[in-house]
Amino acid sequence: MTTATQDSSSQSPAPTFDVSKLTVENAVAKLIDHANTLSASDLFIAADEDKTVISVRALGLVRPVSITTADLGRRYVAYLKANAGMEISEKRRPIDGRWIYRDSDQEATDLRINIIPTVHGEDVAIRLLPRARKLYKLDSVGLADEQYRLVSGMVDSLGGLVLITGPTGSGKTATLYACLQRLNDGQRKINTIEDPVEYTLPGLRQSQVNPSIELGFSELLRSVLRQSPDVIMIGEIRDTETAATAVHAANSGQLVFATLHSGQAAGAIQAMRSLGVQSNFLATSLRGVIAQRLVRTLCPNCKTSFELDEALGTFEEVKGWLKADEGKRLFAPGSCEMCNQIGYAGRTGLFEVINITPSIRNLIADGRPAGEIRNHAIGEKMITLRQAALLKVARGQTSTEEIFRVIPSEHLMLED
């Protein structure tokens, strides 16, 4: 895969602004509002020896937005604790809290706050969940046309297990909600088990695990099954009992969606085996596996392009999926006010989808290794993560340096 000439990591970070002259209440409000303006997923307050650094995670990258004094940082933390129902005097243990923040227009943001003690004070991580933020539909998460057809077939199944896999922050939850939205037509009973419940959707029966009272995924799943659901979403399969119960439910007629941590789609099959699921039971229950990553999309206002006169074979392996005007140029980030001088304006998913065909089902039942299953899926024209990345680059949706930043190099190697 060819690299473009401009590296986004060399771009200057967005400038910081001063909140030290504002009241504590107004300073915290401005920081939260600014994070929402950037569509940030997280807001961080980090205590250093002589200052406090406030950062956001936007489009998957962390960058500072303000630097203030250590004393003001402590006052911001105390204010957040008070609003989140935390014990203000507790500074020795990690604590969690929740605050429904409302801006000047009364738009609500659900803040999930975690605070831990550090050498120089308390560090705060705030997950931002604006209630007005629109959820993705299945046709807009980034699936290629053929992948969309396959995933739609999985979602429309009468029963079975669909696994969504990828590292933390790869967009698995967004894909899960997109699947559930497609099914949420009032004709099915849909139960979810989450940690935490990130978005509340009318029509879904959503439950949250609570480790403090030993209410985990496995305990909640057993109870949810007694609620006679048609569809179950499990936020994450973490243990042997949850894995076994999910497979049992899928084999009993429920449609089950669950996430796992695995690099490639076939790796999820091995992950389920490592959790004690027998190969023959997994083979009969599994409908499909979706592996994914998130990449930033280029700002349409300022992205630049380069002709491929000397590298016309760059997109040869994906030309069958490209339109006539695609794959003739490379694109790189520019810089403009619309994207806050970053060059990127959003994110989209890269996917690898294994459809469980009869031949793949037989391989799973026979206990064949993940590599053999993956090679067989490629032989059945599965679009790999590498190919999904090439398609996004060829269509000018993202840059090559963004692909190399997000996708491990071993996944970008040419298949044997």
C-alpha positions as CSV (number, residue, x, y, z in Angstrom):
1,M,0.0,0.0,0.0
2,T,1.5,3.3,-1.1
3,T,1.9,6.1,1.5
4,A,0.8,9.7,0.7
5,T,3.2,12.5,1.1
6,Q,1.6,14.4,4.0
7,D,1.6,12.9,7.5
8,S,-1.3,14.0,9.7
9,S,0.8,13.5,12.8
10,S,3.0,16.4,11.7
11,Q,0.0,18.8,11.8
12,S,-0.1,21.3,14.7
13,P,-2.6,20.4,17.4
14,A,-5.6,22.6,17.9
15,P,-4.8,25.7,20.0
16,T,-5.8,25.6,23.6
17,F,-7.9,28.2,25.3
18,D,-7.9,29.8,28.8
19,V,-10.7,29.0,31.3
20,S,-8.9,30.2,34.4
21,K,-10.7,33.6,34.5
22,L,-14.1,32.0,34.5
23,T,-16.0,30.7,37.6
24,V,-15.6,27.0,38.2
25,E,-19.2,26.4,37.1
26,N,-18.7,28.3,33.8
27,A,-15.3,26.8,33.2
28,V,-16.5,23.3,33.4
29,A,-19.6,24.1,31.3
30,K,-17.3,25.7,28.6
31,L,-15.1,22.6,28.6
32,I,-18.0,20.2,28.2
33,D,-19.6,22.4,25.5
34,H,-16.4,22.6,23.6
35,A,-15.9,18.8,23.8
36,N,-19.5,18.4,22.4
37,T,-18.8,20.9,19.6
38,L,-15.8,18.7,18.6
39,S,-18.0,15.5,18.8
40,A,-15.5,14.2,21.4
41,S,-16.1,10.9,23.0
42,D,-14.1,11.7,26.1
43,L,-12.9,14.7,28.2
44,F,-9.9,14.3,30.5
45,I,-8.6,16.3,33.4
46,A,-5.0,15.3,34.3
47,A,-3.2,16.6,37.4
48,D,0.5,17.4,37.0
49,E,2.8,18.7,39.7
50,D,2.3,22.4,38.9
51,K,-0.6,22.5,36.4
52,T,-3.7,20.7,35.2
53,V,-4.0,19.6,31.6
54,I,-7.5,19.3,30.1
55,S,-7.8,17.2,26.9
56,V,-10.4,15.6,24.7
57,R,-10.5,12.5,22.6
58,A,-12.0,13.5,19.2
59,L,-12.0,11.3,16.1
60,G,-10.0,8.8,18.2
61,L,-7.1,11.0,19.0
62,V,-6.3,12.8,22.3
63,R,-5.3,16.5,22.2
64,P,-5.1,19.3,24.8
65,V,-7.8,22.0,24.9
66,S,-6.8,23.9,28.0
67,I,-4.1,24.2,30.6
68,T,-4.7,25.8,34.0
69,T,-3.3,25.8,37.5
70,A,-3.2,22.8,39.8
71,D,-5.5,24.6,42.3
72,L,-8.2,25.3,39.7
73,G,-7.9,21.7,38.5
74,R,-8.7,20.5,42.0
75,R,-11.7,22.8,42.2
76,Y,-13.0,21.5,38.8
77,V,-12.7,17.9,40.1
78,A,-14.6,18.8,43.3
79,Y,-17.4,20.5,41.3
80,L,-17.7,17.4,39.1
81,K,-17.9,15.1,42.1
82,A,-20.6,17.2,43.7
83,N,-22.8,17.1,40.5
84,A,-22.1,13.4,40.0
85,G,-23.2,12.4,43.5
86,M,-19.7,11.3,44.5
87,E,-18.1,11.7,47.9
88,I,-16.0,14.9,47.6
89,S,-13.6,14.0,50.4
90,E,-12.8,10.6,48.9
91,K,-9.4,11.0,47.2
92,R,-7.7,7.7,47.9
93,R,-9.8,5.3,45.9
94,P,-11.1,5.2,42.4
95,I,-14.7,6.3,42.2
96,D,-17.4,6.4,39.5
97,G,-20.3,8.8,39.1
98,R,-22.9,10.0,36.6
99,W,-24.1,13.5,35.8
100,I,-26.8,14.5,33.3
101,Y,-25.4,17.9,32.1
102,R,-27.6,20.4,30.3
103,D,-26.2,23.2,28.2
104,S,-27.7,26.7,27.8
105,D,-30.2,25.3,25.2
106,Q,-31.2,22.5,27.7
107,E,-29.6,19.8,25.5
108,A,-28.7,16.9,27.7
109,T,-25.3,15.1,27.8
110,D,-24.9,11.9,29.9
111,L,-21.5,12.2,31.6
112,R,-20.0,8.9,32.9
113,I,-17.2,10.0,35.2
114,N,-14.3,8.0,36.6
115,I,-11.8,9.4,39.0
116,I,-8.5,7.8,40.1
117,P,-5.8,9.0,42.5
118,T,-2.3,9.7,41.0
119,V,1.0,10.9,42.3
120,H,0.1,14.6,41.7
121,G,-3.6,14.4,42.5
122,E,-6.8,13.1,40.9
123,D,-7.2,12.3,37.2
124,V,-10.7,12.4,35.7
125,A,-12.0,10.6,32.6
126,I,-15.5,11.6,31.4
127,R,-17.3,9.7,28.7
128,L,-19.6,12.1,26.8
129,L,-22.9,10.7,25.6
130,P,-25.0,13.5,24.1
131,R,-28.6,12.4,24.0
132,A,-29.2,14.3,20.8
133,R,-26.4,12.5,19.0
134,K,-27.9,10.5,16.2
135,L,-27.1,6.8,16.0
136,Y,-25.8,5.3,12.8
137,K,-28.0,3.2,10.6
138,L,-26.7,-0.1,9.3
139,D,-26.2,1.4,5.8
140,S,-24.1,4.2,7.1
141,V,-21.5,2.6,9.4
142,G,-19.1,2.0,6.5
143,L,-19.9,-1.5,5.2
144,A,-19.0,-2.1,1.6
145,D,-22.1,-3.0,-0.6
146,E,-21.4,-6.8,-0.5
147,Q,-20.7,-6.7,3.3
148,Y,-23.9,-4.8,3.8
149,R,-25.9,-7.5,2.0
150,L,-24.3,-10.2,4.2
151,V,-24.7,-8.4,7.5
152,S,-28.4,-7.5,6.6
153,G,-29.0,-11.2,6.1
154,M,-27.5,-12.0,9.5
155,V,-29.6,-9.3,11.2
156,D,-32.7,-10.6,9.5
157,S,-32.1,-14.2,10.7
158,L,-34.7,-15.8,12.8
159,G,-32.1,-16.9,15.3
160,G,-28.4,-17.6,15.8
161,L,-25.3,-15.8,17.1
162,V,-23.6,-12.8,15.4
163,L,-20.2,-11.8,16.9
164,I,-18.8,-8.3,16.5
165,T,-15.1,-8.1,17.2
166,G,-12.3,-5.5,17.4
167,P,-10.2,-3.6,19.9
168,T,-11.6,-1.0,22.3
169,G,-12.7,2.1,20.5
170,S,-13.2,0.3,17.1
171,G,-16.9,1.2,16.8
172,K,-18.4,-2.2,17.9
173,T,-21.1,-0.5,20.0
174,A,-22.2,1.7,17.1
175,T,-22.5,-1.3,14.9
176,L,-24.5,-3.2,17.6
177,Y,-27.0,-0.3,17.9
178,A,-27.3,0.0,14.1
179,C,-28.3,-3.7,14.0
180,L,-30.8,-3.3,16.9
181,Q,-32.3,-0.2,15.2
182,R,-33.0,-2.3,12.1
183,L,-34.8,-4.8,14.2
184,N,-36.6,-2.4,16.5
185,D,-40.0,-2.3,14.7
186,G,-42.2,-3.2,17.7
187,Q,-42.7,-6.8,16.6
188,R,-39.8,-8.3,18.6
189,K,-38.9,-8.2,22.2
190,I,-35.3,-7.0,22.4
191,N,-33.2,-7.1,25.6
192,T,-29.7,-5.7,26.0
193,I,-27.1,-6.3,28.6
194,E,-24.5,-3.5,28.6
195,D,-21.6,-2.0,30.6
196,P,-22.6,0.8,30.6
197,V,-25.9,1.6,28.8
198,E,-24.5,4.2,26.3
199,Y,-27.7,5.1,24.5
200,T,-31.3,4.6,25.6
201,L,-33.6,3.5,22.7
202,P,-37.4,3.4,23.0
203,G,-38.6,-0.1,22.5
204,L,-35.5,-1.8,23.9
205,R,-35.4,-3.4,27.4
206,Q,-31.9,-2.3,28.5
207,S,-30.1,-3.6,31.5
208,Q,-26.7,-2.6,33.0
209,V,-24.2,-4.8,34.8
210,N,-23.3,-3.8,38.3
211,P,-20.1,-5.5,39.5
212,S,-20.4,-3.8,43.0
213,I,-23.3,-6.2,43.7
214,E,-21.8,-9.1,41.7
215,L,-24.3,-8.6,38.9
216,G,-22.3,-9.4,35.8
217,F,-23.0,-10.4,32.2
218,S,-23.6,-14.0,33.0
219,E,-26.0,-13.3,35.9
220,L,-28.0,-10.8,33.9
221,L,-28.1,-13.1,30.8
222,R,-29.6,-15.9,32.8
223,S,-32.4,-13.6,34.0
224,V,-33.0,-12.0,30.6
225,L,-33.6,-15.5,29.1
226,R,-36.5,-15.9,31.5
227,Q,-38.0,-12.7,30.0
228,S,-38.7,-14.6,26.7
229,P,-36.8,-12.2,24.4
230,D,-36.6,-12.6,20.6
231,V,-33.3,-10.7,20.4
232,I,-30.5,-10.3,22.9
233,M,-27.6,-8.0,22.8
234,I,-24.6,-8.8,25.0
235,G,-22.2,-5.9,25.4
236,E,-19.2,-8.2,25.8
237,I,-18.5,-11.9,26.2
238,R,-15.9,-12.0,29.0
239,D,-16.2,-15.4,30.7
240,T,-17.0,-19.1,30.1
241,E,-20.5,-19.0,31.5
242,T,-21.6,-16.0,29.3
243,A,-20.1,-17.6,26.2
244,A,-21.9,-20.9,26.9
245,T,-25.2,-19.3,27.7
246,A,-25.0,-17.1,24.6
247,V,-24.5,-20.1,22.3
248,H,-27.2,-22.1,24.1
249,A,-29.7,-19.2,23.6
250,A,-28.7,-18.9,19.9
251,N,-29.2,-22.6,19.4
252,S,-32.6,-22.3,21.1
253,G,-34.0,-19.8,18.6
254,Q,-33.0,-16.4,19.9
255,L,-31.0,-14.0,17.8
256,V,-28.0,-13.0,19.8
257,F,-25.5,-10.2,19.2
258,A,-22.3,-10.0,21.2
259,T,-18.9,-8.5,21.1
260,L,-15.4,-9.9,21.6
261,H,-11.9,-8.6,21.5
262,S,-10.1,-10.2,18.5
263,G,-7.9,-8.8,15.7
264,Q,-9.6,-10.5,12.7
265,A,-13.0,-12.1,12.1
266,A,-11.8,-15.7,12.3
267,G,-10.0,-15.0,15.6
268,A,-13.4,-14.6,17.2
269,I,-14.1,-18.3,16.5
270,Q,-10.9,-19.3,18.3
271,A,-11.8,-16.9,21.1
272,M,-15.1,-18.6,21.7
273,R,-13.3,-22.0,21.8
274,S,-10.8,-20.7,24.3
275,L,-13.8,-19.8,26.5
276,G,-14.8,-23.4,26.5
277,V,-17.5,-23.4,23.8
278,Q,-17.5,-26.8,22.0
279,S,-16.9,-26.5,18.2
280,N,-20.0,-28.4,17.2
281,F,-22.3,-26.2,19.3
282,L,-20.6,-23.0,18.0
283,A,-20.9,-24.3,14.4
284,T,-24.7,-24.8,14.7
285,S,-25.3,-21.4,16.4
286,L,-23.0,-19.0,14.5
287,R,-24.5,-16.9,11.7
288,G,-21.6,-14.5,11.1
289,V,-18.6,-12.7,12.5
290,I,-17.9,-9.0,11.9
291,A,-14.4,-7.6,12.6
292,Q,-13.9,-3.8,12.5
293,R,-11.8,-0.8,13.0
294,L,-12.5,3.0,12.8
295,V,-10.6,5.4,10.6
296,R,-10.9,9.1,10.3
297,T,-12.6,10.4,7.1
298,L,-10.9,13.3,5.1
299,C,-12.4,16.7,5.3
300,P,-14.2,17.2,2.0
301,N,-13.5,20.9,2.0
302,C,-9.7,20.7,2.1
303,K,-8.5,17.3,1.2
304,T,-5.8,17.2,-1.5
305,S,-5.2,14.6,-4.2
306,F,-2.2,13.1,-6.1
307,E,-2.3,11.4,-9.4
308,L,-1.3,7.7,-9.5
309,D,0.5,7.8,-12.9
310,E,3.5,5.9,-11.6
311,A,1.6,3.5,-9.4
312,L,-1.5,2.5,-11.4
313,G,-1.5,-1.0,-9.8
314,T,-2.1,0.3,-6.3
315,F,-5.7,-0.7,-6.3
316,E,-5.5,-3.7,-8.6
317,E,-6.7,-6.3,-6.0
318,V,-9.9,-4.3,-5.3
319,K,-10.7,-3.0,-8.8
320,G,-13.6,-5.3,-9.1
321,W,-15.4,-3.4,-6.4
322,L,-14.5,0.1,-7.8
323,K,-16.4,2.3,-10.1
324,A,-14.8,3.6,-13.3
325,D,-13.8,7.0,-11.8
326,E,-12.4,5.5,-8.6
327,G,-8.8,4.4,-7.8
328,K,-7.0,6.8,-10.0
329,R,-5.7,9.2,-7.2
330,L,-4.5,9.2,-3.7
331,F,-5.9,11.7,-1.2
332,A,-4.3,13.4,1.8
333,P,-5.5,15.7,4.6
334,G,-5.4,19.5,4.1
335,S,-6.2,22.2,6.7
336,C,-9.2,24.5,7.0
337,E,-11.5,26.1,9.5
338,M,-14.3,23.6,8.8
339,C,-12.2,20.7,10.3
340,N,-10.4,22.8,12.9
341,Q,-7.2,22.6,10.9
342,I,-7.0,18.8,11.4
343,G,-7.8,17.6,7.9
344,Y,-10.3,15.1,9.0
345,A,-14.0,15.6,9.6
346,G,-15.5,12.3,10.8
347,R,-15.0,8.6,11.1
348,T,-16.1,5.5,9.3
349,G,-15.7,1.7,9.8
350,L,-13.5,-0.8,8.1
351,F,-15.0,-4.3,8.1
352,E,-14.1,-7.9,7.6
353,V,-17.2,-10.1,7.5
354,I,-17.3,-13.9,7.6
355,N,-20.6,-15.3,6.4
356,I,-21.1,-18.7,7.9
357,T,-21.6,-20.8,4.7
358,P,-22.1,-24.6,4.9
359,S,-18.4,-25.3,4.2
360,I,-17.2,-22.8,6.8
361,R,-19.7,-24.3,9.3
362,N,-18.2,-27.8,8.7
363,L,-14.7,-26.4,9.3
364,I,-15.8,-24.9,12.6
365,A,-17.5,-28.1,13.7
366,D,-14.3,-30.1,12.8
367,G,-12.3,-27.8,15.1
368,R,-10.1,-26.4,12.3
369,P,-7.8,-23.5,13.2
370,A,-8.7,-19.9,12.7
371,G,-6.1,-19.4,9.9
372,E,-7.6,-22.2,7.8
373,I,-11.2,-20.8,8.3
374,R,-9.9,-17.4,7.3
375,N,-8.2,-18.6,4.2
376,H,-11.4,-20.5,3.2
377,A,-13.4,-17.3,3.7
378,I,-11.0,-15.4,1.5
379,G,-11.4,-18.1,-1.1
380,E,-15.2,-17.4,-0.9
381,K,-14.5,-13.8,-1.8
382,M,-14.5,-12.3,1.7
383,I,-13.3,-8.7,1.7
384,T,-10.4,-8.5,4.1
385,L,-9.5,-5.6,6.4
386,R,-6.7,-4.8,4.0
387,Q,-9.0,-4.7,1.0
388,A,-11.6,-2.7,2.9
389,A,-8.9,-0.1,3.7
390,L,-7.8,0.0,0.0
391,L,-11.4,0.7,-1.0
392,K,-11.7,3.6,1.4
393,V,-8.4,5.1,0.1
394,A,-9.4,4.5,-3.5
395,R,-12.7,6.3,-3.0
396,G,-11.0,9.3,-1.3
397,Q,-12.7,8.7,2.0
398,T,-9.5,8.4,4.0
399,S,-5.7,8.6,3.6
400,T,-3.0,6.0,3.5
401,E,-1.3,7.4,6.6
402,E,-4.6,7.1,8.5
403,I,-4.8,3.4,7.5
404,F,-1.3,2.7,8.7
405,R,-2.1,4.5,12.0
406,V,-5.1,2.4,12.7
407,I,-4.5,-1.0,11.2
408,P,-1.7,-3.3,12.5
409,S,0.9,-3.9,9.8
410,E,0.3,-7.6,9.8
411,H,-3.3,-7.0,8.7
412,L,-2.0,-4.9,5.8
413,M,0.2,-7.6,4.3
414,L,-0.7,-9.3,1.1
415,E,-2.6,-12.6,1.7
416,D,-0.7,-15.7,0.7
